[in-house]
């Protein structure tokens, strides 16, 4: 085997270090001695509220809230290992909002007016951002980068201080709806059902998919009445699932916001020995092993689809560095990393890029810079319009499917690497 020269080793080390620094959103300029200086001085405190625990697993948000916090913690650790922000260490001040809107509002007021944090980052979910965190940070004119806030209700705040890095939810199922609509007549189911929960994250992608599919001749046989399900107890969800089964649609497009919602529907479908030809859920199937366990094993997951804005094998140099850092810190494999981790990490990158570019902590200067500049992140390049929507997001909209041997693979989207779709969905149990 040919031995690498000392020059090659130095070049490789410099390349990895530069990528790691860029992944954190920091300047890659190295000190004159060739070593990264450690952060010093008073910490820059960043306030975060997340649904970490509480009643009904923080309204079903606890797994996502915990993954989001993990992403923020990983980002802060990476920042501090590469010189901090403005040469100062980053410290997270974290509060648990239990998935409650009122408590989330109170937490951000506490962080800003009592703890006097320097900066803020958003909680998980469009619901908590649009109805709680966003209105409070907007009131106090604090910049609020978010990694999981893509509902129209978020952008309807018209908040010049809010910046959402993820794919707007109205676009997340567009690749799926386009694929179904263009299936050959013999392969395309004739009917579809569109159940969804009452949540600003769940309704828009389902309604957008329904419009596209109806325009291509797919008949709607069931749509949730009103604004969606309000009772999210397992019994109520299973009752709603039975309404879907009674209409026997070929396609089910489920507007879910968490794993328990998908679990209830699938458990009832299995109990009734009913199997749709195509099944996609807005959220839930992206929860890795937790999803497989919740629905009774890997055989029940095969063929199920879900939108996903990030995945562990994404061909993105910054993402690759983050994945390696994650595995070194927490263990596991790239494919097992929750997308919430990367989305939160990207919000941290956006904040760090603006702080570094403006060389300070002035909220207005940070907001102005973000409205005028693109930022490279682990989820791709992001650029924001006046309402904080990521205008570069459609290129990142992808659909994933569970396939045999617990493979969670990309099957639709503009990012290279799509695998062949399994369709129709095999019977439950594989």
C-alpha positions, 0 to 999 in steps of 0.5 A: 500500500502506498504511504501518504506523505506528511504533506497529504496528512496535513492537507487532509487535517486542514480540510476536515478542520475547515469543514467542521468550522464551516458546519458550525457557521463560523469563520474558517480563518485560522490563527497565525499559530495554526491552532484554533484558539479556545473561547474565553470571556463571558459566555454568549447565552442562547435561550431555547424552550423545547417540549421535552416531557410532560402530559401525554409525552408533551402532547406527543412532541417529546421525542421530537423536542428531545431530538431538537435539543440534541441538535442544538447541543451538538451545534453548541459543542461544535462551535465551542470546540472551534473557538466559540462565537466572537471568541466567546463560549456558547451556553444554552439556557434550556427550558421545558415547555411540555408542549403547552402553548401558554408555557412556551410563551412564558418560557420565552418571556422569562428567557428574554426579560429575566434571564436576559439571554443574548440570542434565541433559538426556536422550539420544535413544531410550527404550532409552538413557533406560530402561536407561542415562541414567534409572537413573543420574540417578535414583540421583543425584536429577538431573532428566532432561527427555526429548524422545524417551523414550515407551516403557513401560520408561521409565515403569516406572522410576517415576522422580520426576525424569524427565519425557518430553514426547513422545507415549507410544509405546503411543499413537502408532499408535492413530489409524492403527489406528482409521482402518484398523478403520473402513474400509468392508469393500471398502476394508479389507484382511483381513490384517496382518503385525506385524514388529518389532525387539527394542526398548522403542520398537518393540514397544508401538505395534505391539502396541497397533495389532495388538490394535485391528485384531484386535478389528475382524476383521483377521486376523494372518498374521505376528507376529515371534516372541519379543521381536522381531528381535535381529539388525539386519544388513541381511541378517537384516532382508531375510530377515525381510522375506521371511517377511512377503512369504510371508504376503502381508498386506494391511497391514504394521505395522513396529516400527522404531527407525531408518531402516536397518530400514525401508530393509532391509524396503522394499528387499527388498519392491521386489526381490521386486516385492511391494507391501502395500496399507497400510504404516506404520513406527514410525520411519524415514519421518520422516527427510525427505530422508534417508529418500527417498534411502535407499529409492531416490527419492521414487517409492518413498515415496508412500503410506508412513505414520509416527507423528509428534509434531511437524511444521514447520507445526504451528499452535503459536506457540512452534513457529513461533518455533523454526522461524524460529530454526532456519531462520535458524541452519541454513537449509532449510525448515520441512517439512525439520526433523527432529521430533527437533529440536523434541522435544529443544527441548521438553525444554529448555523444560521444564527452563528453565520449572522453573528460572525458576519455582523461581529456582534449581537445586535438583533436588528443587524443580525436580522438585516444580514440574514435577509440579504445573504444565503447561508450554507447549512447541513440541510443545504443552502438557505435563503430567506424572504421577508417572512422568513420562508426558505426560498431555496427549500423546494430543491430539498423536498424529498420523500422517503420509504421504508423498504425490506431489512429496515432500509429507510431510503430516498425515493422521490425528490431532486436530490440525486440518489432516488431508489426504486419505489415499492408499489403497491404497498405489501400486506402488513407483516412484510 
